[in-house]
Amino acid sequence: MPFFHLHTTLAPFLLVCALVCATGSQTRAEEVTLRVESEGFVDDEKAPVATSLTLFHRGITWDFLDPRTDAAAGEVILHDPARERVIVLDTELNLKTEIRTIRLERLNVSLASWARQSDDSLIKWAGAGDFGDIIVSDDDRVELRGPRVQYVVEFTRALPEEAVAAYRQFADTAILLKALMQPGGIPPFPRLAINRHIEAAGGIPLEVVLRITPKLPLIPGAADTLRSVHKVHPQLTDDDQSRIDAVGARLTVAEAVDLDDFVRRRHDARSAQPDS
Protein backbone atom coordinates (compact mmCIF):
# COMPACT_ATOMS: atom_id res chain seq x y z
CA MET A 1 0.00 0.00 0.00
CA PRO A 2 1.69 3.25 -1.03
CA PHE A 3 3.00 4.90 2.08
CA PHE A 4 0.43 7.61 2.52
CA HIS A 5 -1.90 5.63 1.81
CA LEU A 6 0.77 4.90 4.05
CA HIS A 7 -0.82 6.79 5.18
CA THR A 8 -0.89 4.60 3.33
CA THR A 9 -2.68 5.41 4.35
CA LEU A 10 -6.80 5.38 3.49
CA ALA A 11 -9.34 7.77 2.34
CA PRO A 12 -8.64 8.47 -1.29
CA PHE A 13 -9.52 4.95 -2.22
CA LEU A 14 -12.49 3.58 -3.93
CA LEU A 15 -15.20 5.99 -4.85
CA VAL A 16 -14.44 5.79 -8.52
CA CYS A 17 -16.83 4.69 -11.27
CA ALA A 18 -20.59 4.88 -11.32
CA LEU A 19 -22.35 1.63 -12.08
CA VAL A 20 -23.51 2.95 -15.43
CA CYS A 21 -19.91 2.80 -16.74
CA ALA A 22 -18.62 -0.09 -14.63
CA THR A 23 -18.52 -2.70 -17.40
CA GLY A 24 -16.38 -0.65 -19.77
CA SER A 25 -14.12 0.54 -16.94
CA GLN A 26 -13.55 -3.00 -15.71
CA THR A 27 -12.66 -4.19 -19.22
CA ARG A 28 -9.99 -1.50 -19.40
CA ALA A 29 -8.77 -2.30 -15.88
CA GLU A 30 -8.26 -5.94 -16.81
CA GLU A 31 -5.84 -4.82 -19.51
CA VAL A 32 -3.61 -2.92 -17.04
CA THR A 33 -0.32 -4.46 -16.02
CA LEU A 34 1.71 -2.38 -13.59
CA ARG A 35 4.36 -2.84 -10.93
CA VAL A 36 4.92 -0.20 -8.21
CA GLU A 37 7.69 -0.45 -5.61
CA SER A 38 7.21 1.92 -2.66
CA GLU A 39 9.36 3.00 0.27
CA GLY A 40 8.30 5.20 3.19
CA PHE A 41 10.64 7.46 5.13
CA VAL A 42 10.33 9.59 8.27
CA ASP A 43 12.03 12.98 8.54
CA ASP A 44 15.62 12.80 7.26
CA GLU A 45 16.15 9.09 7.88
CA LYS A 46 17.92 7.29 5.04
CA ALA A 47 16.49 3.83 5.78
CA PRO A 48 12.81 3.22 4.94
CA VAL A 49 10.41 2.50 7.78
CA ALA A 50 8.00 0.73 5.42
CA THR A 51 8.08 -0.89 2.00
CA SER A 52 5.45 -2.30 -0.30
CA LEU A 53 5.13 -3.96 -3.68
CA THR A 54 1.92 -3.34 -5.62
CA LEU A 55 1.06 -5.48 -8.64
CA PHE A 56 -1.78 -4.72 -11.07
CA HIS A 57 -2.74 -7.86 -12.98
CA ARG A 58 -5.94 -8.95 -14.76
CA GLY A 59 -8.21 -6.45 -13.02
CA ILE A 60 -6.95 -7.20 -9.49
CA THR A 61 -4.37 -5.28 -7.48
CA TRP A 62 -2.13 -7.25 -5.11
CA ASP A 63 -0.55 -5.06 -2.42
CA PHE A 64 2.30 -6.78 -0.57
CA LEU A 65 3.16 -4.86 2.60
CA ASP A 66 6.78 -5.10 3.73
CA PRO A 67 7.39 -7.98 1.30
CA ARG A 68 9.77 -10.71 2.40
CA THR A 69 11.99 -13.08 0.46
CA ASP A 70 9.30 -15.73 0.86
CA ALA A 71 6.74 -14.89 -1.82
CA ALA A 72 3.81 -15.86 0.40
CA ALA A 73 4.94 -14.22 3.65
CA GLY A 74 3.68 -11.06 5.33
CA GLU A 75 0.45 -9.12 4.89
CA VAL A 76 -1.22 -8.89 1.50
CA ILE A 77 -4.20 -6.77 0.50
CA LEU A 78 -6.17 -7.84 -2.57
CA HIS A 79 -8.16 -5.07 -4.27
CA ASP A 80 -10.93 -6.59 -6.39
CA PRO A 81 -13.09 -3.76 -7.81
CA ALA A 82 -15.09 -6.02 -10.15
CA ARG A 83 -16.46 -7.87 -7.10
CA GLU A 84 -16.61 -4.65 -5.03
CA ARG A 85 -14.44 -6.01 -2.25
CA VAL A 86 -11.05 -5.86 -0.56
CA ILE A 87 -9.49 -8.91 1.09
CA VAL A 88 -6.80 -8.54 3.77
CA LEU A 89 -4.64 -11.64 4.29
CA ASP A 90 -2.30 -12.17 7.24
CA THR A 91 -0.18 -15.13 6.15
CA GLU A 92 1.55 -15.54 9.51
CA LEU A 93 -1.76 -15.99 11.34
CA ASN A 94 -3.42 -17.70 8.36
CA LEU A 95 -6.35 -15.25 8.62
CA LYS A 96 -8.27 -13.31 6.02
CA THR A 97 -11.09 -10.79 6.17
CA GLU A 98 -13.27 -9.38 3.40
CA ILE A 99 -14.44 -5.77 3.34
CA ARG A 100 -17.14 -4.68 0.92
CA THR A 101 -16.66 -1.46 -1.03
CA ILE A 102 -19.97 -0.10 0.29
CA ARG A 103 -18.52 -0.14 3.81
CA LEU A 104 -15.68 2.14 2.71
CA GLU A 105 -18.14 4.46 0.98
CA ARG A 106 -20.17 4.73 4.18
CA LEU A 107 -16.99 5.39 6.14
CA ASN A 108 -16.25 8.24 3.76
CA VAL A 109 -19.56 9.89 4.67
CA SER A 110 -19.22 9.39 8.44
CA LEU A 111 -15.63 10.66 8.50
CA ALA A 112 -16.66 13.85 6.71
CA SER A 113 -19.41 14.49 9.25
CA TRP A 114 -17.08 13.84 12.18
CA ALA A 115 -14.27 16.03 10.81
CA ARG A 116 -16.51 19.05 10.22
CA GLN A 117 -17.56 19.02 13.88
CA SER A 118 -14.01 18.81 15.26
CA ASP A 119 -12.47 21.57 17.38
CA ASP A 120 -9.07 20.87 15.81
CA SER A 121 -8.48 23.31 12.94
CA LEU A 122 -6.52 20.74 10.91
CA ILE A 123 -9.16 18.02 11.26
CA LYS A 124 -11.97 20.44 10.49
CA TRP A 125 -10.13 21.77 7.42
CA ALA A 126 -9.49 18.22 6.16
CA GLY A 127 -13.23 17.48 6.19
CA ALA A 128 -14.28 20.75 4.58
CA GLY A 129 -14.53 20.04 0.86
CA ASP A 130 -12.89 18.98 -2.38
CA PHE A 131 -9.95 21.48 -2.15
CA GLY A 132 -9.96 21.97 -5.90
CA ASP A 133 -9.67 25.75 -5.63
CA ILE A 134 -6.60 25.68 -3.34
CA ILE A 135 -4.50 22.93 -4.96
CA VAL A 136 -1.48 24.58 -6.55
CA SER A 137 0.01 22.75 -9.52
CA ASP A 138 2.56 23.00 -12.29
CA ASP A 139 3.54 20.47 -14.95
CA ASP A 140 4.47 17.47 -12.74
CA ARG A 141 3.89 18.70 -9.18
CA VAL A 142 0.93 19.54 -6.95
CA GLU A 143 0.85 21.19 -3.55
CA LEU A 144 -1.90 21.59 -0.96
CA ARG A 145 -1.54 23.58 2.27
CA GLY A 146 -3.80 23.68 5.30
CA PRO A 147 -3.56 24.45 9.00
CA ARG A 148 -0.25 22.93 10.22
CA VAL A 149 -0.03 20.67 7.14
CA GLN A 150 1.51 20.63 3.66
CA TYR A 151 1.18 18.00 0.92
CA VAL A 152 3.61 17.99 -2.01
CA VAL A 153 3.31 15.34 -4.74
CA GLU A 154 5.50 14.86 -7.80
CA PHE A 155 4.10 12.64 -10.54
CA THR A 156 4.81 11.14 -13.95
CA ARG A 157 2.62 11.27 -17.05
CA ALA A 158 4.42 8.43 -18.84
CA LEU A 159 1.63 5.82 -18.55
CA PRO A 160 -1.59 5.14 -20.47
CA GLU A 161 -4.98 6.42 -19.33
CA GLU A 162 -6.14 2.97 -18.20
CA ALA A 163 -3.14 2.58 -15.87
CA VAL A 164 -3.65 6.06 -14.42
CA ALA A 165 -7.33 5.33 -13.67
CA ALA A 166 -6.55 1.93 -12.13
CA TYR A 167 -3.87 3.40 -9.90
CA ARG A 168 -6.14 6.20 -8.69
CA GLN A 169 -8.88 3.69 -7.85
CA PHE A 170 -6.42 1.55 -5.92
CA ALA A 171 -4.94 4.55 -4.09
CA ASP A 172 -8.36 5.86 -3.04
CA THR A 173 -9.40 2.48 -1.73
CA ALA A 174 -6.13 1.96 0.16
CA ILE A 175 -6.49 5.29 1.98
CA LEU A 176 -10.06 4.52 3.07
CA LEU A 177 -9.06 1.02 4.12
CA LYS A 178 -6.33 2.42 6.35
CA ALA A 179 -8.82 4.86 7.87
CA LEU A 180 -11.09 1.92 8.66
CA MET A 181 -8.46 -0.42 10.09
CA GLN A 182 -6.23 2.18 11.77
CA PRO A 183 -8.50 5.02 12.92
CA GLY A 184 -7.00 8.38 13.81
CA GLY A 185 -4.84 10.87 12.02
CA ILE A 186 -5.77 13.32 9.30
CA PRO A 187 -9.01 12.50 7.47
CA PRO A 188 -8.39 11.22 3.94
CA PHE A 189 -10.14 13.95 1.97
CA PRO A 190 -7.09 16.11 1.11
CA ARG A 191 -5.34 13.07 -0.36
CA LEU A 192 -8.47 12.02 -2.22
CA ALA A 193 -8.66 15.48 -3.76
CA ILE A 194 -4.98 15.32 -4.76
CA ASN A 195 -5.55 11.88 -6.30
CA ARG A 196 -8.42 13.26 -8.40
CA HIS A 197 -6.26 16.16 -9.53
CA ILE A 198 -3.34 13.93 -10.52
CA GLU A 199 -5.58 11.51 -12.41
CA ALA A 200 -7.13 14.43 -14.30
CA ALA A 201 -3.58 15.47 -15.25
CA GLY A 202 -2.88 11.94 -16.50
CA GLY A 203 -0.33 11.17 -13.77
CA ILE A 204 0.78 8.60 -11.19
CA PRO A 205 2.70 9.74 -8.07
CA LEU A 206 6.46 9.30 -7.88
CA GLU A 207 7.02 11.04 -4.54
CA VAL A 208 4.59 12.12 -1.83
CA VAL A 209 5.66 14.40 1.03
CA LEU A 210 3.47 15.19 4.03
CA ARG A 211 4.68 17.77 6.55
CA ILE A 212 2.73 18.15 9.78
CA THR A 213 3.48 20.75 12.46
CA PRO A 214 2.47 19.55 15.95
CA LYS A 215 0.06 21.69 17.96
CA LEU A 216 2.80 22.40 20.49
CA PRO A 217 6.15 21.87 18.73
CA LEU A 218 9.25 21.65 20.92
CA ILE A 219 11.01 23.85 18.37
CA PRO A 220 8.99 26.70 16.85
CA GLY A 221 8.22 25.95 13.21
CA ALA A 222 9.40 22.33 13.48
CA ALA A 223 7.41 19.79 11.45
CA ASP A 224 7.22 16.03 11.20
CA THR A 225 7.83 14.82 7.65
CA LEU A 226 6.61 11.63 6.02
CA ARG A 227 7.85 10.85 2.53
CA SER A 228 7.04 8.01 0.15
CA VAL A 229 8.92 7.21 -3.05
CA HIS A 230 7.38 5.09 -5.81
CA LYS A 231 9.11 3.34 -8.71
CA VAL A 232 6.66 2.51 -11.48
CA HIS A 233 7.26 -0.27 -14.04
CA PRO A 234 4.88 -1.21 -16.89
CA GLN A 235 5.55 -4.97 -16.65
CA LEU A 236 5.61 -7.72 -14.04
CA THR A 237 8.55 -10.05 -13.45
CA ASP A 238 8.48 -13.84 -13.21
CA ASP A 239 8.94 -13.47 -9.45
CA ASP A 240 5.88 -11.20 -9.33
CA GLN A 241 3.73 -13.89 -10.92
CA SER A 242 5.10 -16.40 -8.40
CA ARG A 243 4.07 -14.07 -5.57
CA ILE A 244 0.55 -13.79 -6.96
CA ASP A 245 0.25 -17.56 -7.39
CA ALA A 246 1.57 -18.23 -3.87
CA VAL A 247 -0.86 -15.79 -2.26
CA GLY A 248 -3.73 -17.15 -4.32
CA ALA A 249 -3.00 -20.57 -2.82
CA ARG A 250 -2.81 -19.11 0.70
CA LEU A 251 -6.16 -17.39 0.27
CA THR A 252 -7.90 -20.70 -0.36
CA VAL A 253 -6.80 -22.16 2.98
CA ALA A 254 -6.79 -19.08 5.26
CA GLU A 255 -9.48 -18.86 7.94
CA ALA A 256 -12.14 -16.29 7.06
CA VAL A 257 -13.17 -13.99 9.93
CA ASP A 258 -14.97 -10.67 10.23
CA LEU A 259 -12.97 -7.47 10.45
CA ASP A 260 -13.35 -6.97 14.22
CA ASP A 261 -12.12 -10.50 14.90
CA PHE A 262 -9.26 -10.09 12.42
CA VAL A 263 -8.06 -6.88 14.07
CA ARG A 264 -8.43 -8.32 17.59
CA ARG A 265 -6.58 -11.57 16.85
CA ARG A 266 -3.78 -9.78 15.06
CA HIS A 267 -3.43 -7.31 17.95
CA ASP A 268 -3.34 -10.16 20.46
CA ALA A 269 -0.68 -12.01 18.43
CA ARG A 270 1.55 -8.94 18.19
CA SER A 271 1.11 -8.09 21.86
CA ALA A 272 2.27 -11.60 22.77
CA GLN A 273 5.52 -11.20 20.82
CA PRO A 274 8.60 -10.34 22.91
CA ASP A 275 10.11 -6.92 22.34
CA SER A 276 12.99 -7.07 19.90
N, C-alpha and C positions, 0 to 999 in steps of 0.2 A: 504494500500500500504506500504510495508516494508519501513522503515524510509529513507533509502538512495535511495532507490528509493525515500525514503524520501530523498529522495533525490533528498523516495523516494526515489527519486527521484527519468530523466526517459530514459536513453538511452540504457541500456542493455536489451531492452524488447522483441521485437517480432521476430527478423529475424531468425527463427528457422529452420523449415523443408522445404525442397524443395517439390514442388508439386508432384514429382514422388513418394514420400513416404508418402504423406499426409494422405491417407486412413488408412494405418496401424498405423501411429502415432496417429491419432484421436481415433481409436479403443482403443488403450492402454490408451490414456488420459481419455476416458470415464470411465475407470475402477479405476481411481485414486480418493481416498477419503482422504482429508488432511485438517487439521485445524492448522492455524498458528496465534498465538497471538504476536503482536509486540508492543514495546515501544521505543520511541525515546528520547534521553537525550542530553543536551547541557553542555559541560564542566563537572564540578564536581557536577552539580545539582542532587539531589536525586529524585525529582519528574519529571515524564516524561512530555515533552512538546507536545508529539503527541502519539496517540495509534491507532492501527488498528487491525481488525480481518479479516483474509483471509480464505475463505472456498473454497475448491476444491471439486466439486460435479458434476458428470455426464457430464464431458467434459467442464464445465463452471467454471470460478473462480469468486467468489463474494468477493470484497474487500470493507469492511466497514471501513470508515475512522472516527476516533474518535467515535466509536460506543456508543450509548446511551442506557438507559434502554429500551426505546421504540424500538422494533425490526425494525421498519420501518423509524426511524428518522436518520437525518444526510445525509452525502454524501456517495454514493455507486458507485463503478466502477465495471462493469460487463465485464469480459474478455471472449470473445467468439471466440476462434481460428478457430473453424469449419466453422463459417460464416465470418471469416476474419474481425472482427469488435471489437470495444470497445464501450460500452455505459456508459456515465457518468450521474448519476441521482442525482439531488439536491432535496431532499424530502421536504425541507422547502419552496422552491420556486415552487415546482411541475413542474420542468423543466428537460428535458433530451436532450442529444446530442449524436449523433453516429459518431464515427471516424473510417474510414476504415484503415485496416492494411497497405495498400499501401501508405497512407499519412505518416505514421510513418517511413516506409522504405525510402521515399523520403526525409523526415526530416533528417534521418541518413546521407544521402549523402550530403545534403546542410550544415549540421553542421560540417562535416569533412572538407569541402572546406573552410568554414569560419574560423575554428580554425587554420588551417595551415597557414593562412595569418595574424594571429594576431601578434601584437607586444608584447603581454604579454607572457612571457616564459612558464608559467603554462598552459595557454590556448593552445598555440602552441604545447606543449608537449602532451597534452591530445588528440589532433587530429592527432598525428603522426603515429600511427600504432596499431598493435594488442598486443604489450607489452609482448608477450609470452616469449621473451628471458630475460626479467628483472623481471618477477614475481618470488619471492622467496617463496618456500613452504616446509613444512614438513608434517607429517602425517595428521594433522587436522587443519592446519593454512596456510594462504597465506598472503604475504605482497608485496606491490607495492609502490615504492617511485618515486617521480618526483620533479620538482622545487616547493618548498614551500608546498609540499603535501605528505601525507603518508596514505595509505589504509592498514588496518589489518583486516582480516576476519578469524574467527574461525568457523568450520563447523562440522556437524555430517554425518557419513556414514550409519546410522542405518535404512535407508529407501530403498524401492525397486527402480529399475532403472526407472520405469514408473513415480513414484512420483518425482524423481530427475529431469527428463526431463520436466515434467509439471511445476515444480517450476521455473526452469531456463527460460522457455518460458514466464511465467507470469512476472518474475522479469525483463526480458529484455523489455517487453512491457511497464511495469509500469514506467521504467526509461525514455523511449522515450516519453511516454505520458506526464510526468512531464515537460520534455524539451519543448514539444509543448505548454502546457497550462501555464507554468510558466517559460518563457525564462530567460536566465541569468545563471550565475554560471559555474561550471566546465562542459565541454562537457562530455557526458556519456560514452565515449569509454574506459576509464580505468575500469569502473565498468562492462561494457560488457565483457571485456577481463577476468576479475576476475570471472565473472559468467561462462564463457566458461571453465575456468580452474577448477572451483569447480565441475561443472557437469561432466567433464572428470574424476575427482577423485571420482565420485559417491556420492557427498555431497550436503547438503543444509545448508545455513548459520545459525549459532546460535547467533553470535555477529559480528557486522560490526562497525569498528571505522575509522573515517575520521578526520585527523588532517591537518589543513590548517594554514600556517603562513602568516599573512597579508603582503602586500608589505612594509608597513612602521609600524611595530609593536611598540606600546608604550613601551613595555619591550623587549629588544633584546632576540630573541629566543622564544618568546611567541607564542603560537598557539591556534587557536580555535578548539575545539574538538566536533564532533558530533558522537554519539554512538547509535546504535540500537540493541536491544536484542529481539530474536525470540524464542518462545516456540512452538515446533512442536508436534502435536498429530496426530496419524493415523486414528482417527475416529471423526465424528461429534456428537454433542449432540442433544437432542430433541429441545433445544432452538435454535440451529443453523438452523435446518430445518424450524423452525417457522420464523426466520429472512429471510431466502431465500423465503419462501412463501409470506411473507408480502411485500418484495421488488418486487417480481414478480407481485403482484397485483398493486403496485404503478406504476410500469413501464407501465401498460396498460392504465393508466389514465393521466400520466404526459404529458405536452405539449412538443412536439418535435420541437427543434430549431437548427439552425446551430451553429457551435462552436463559431464563433465571437459573435453572439447574446447571447449565453449562458454565455460567459465570461463577456460581457458587463452588462447583467442584474444582474448577481451575484455580480459584482463589485458595481453596483449602489445600490443594496439592502444592502450590507455590509457598504457602505459609509453612508447610511442613518441611520444606527444604532447608538444610542448614545454610547459614550465611557463608558466602564464599570469601 
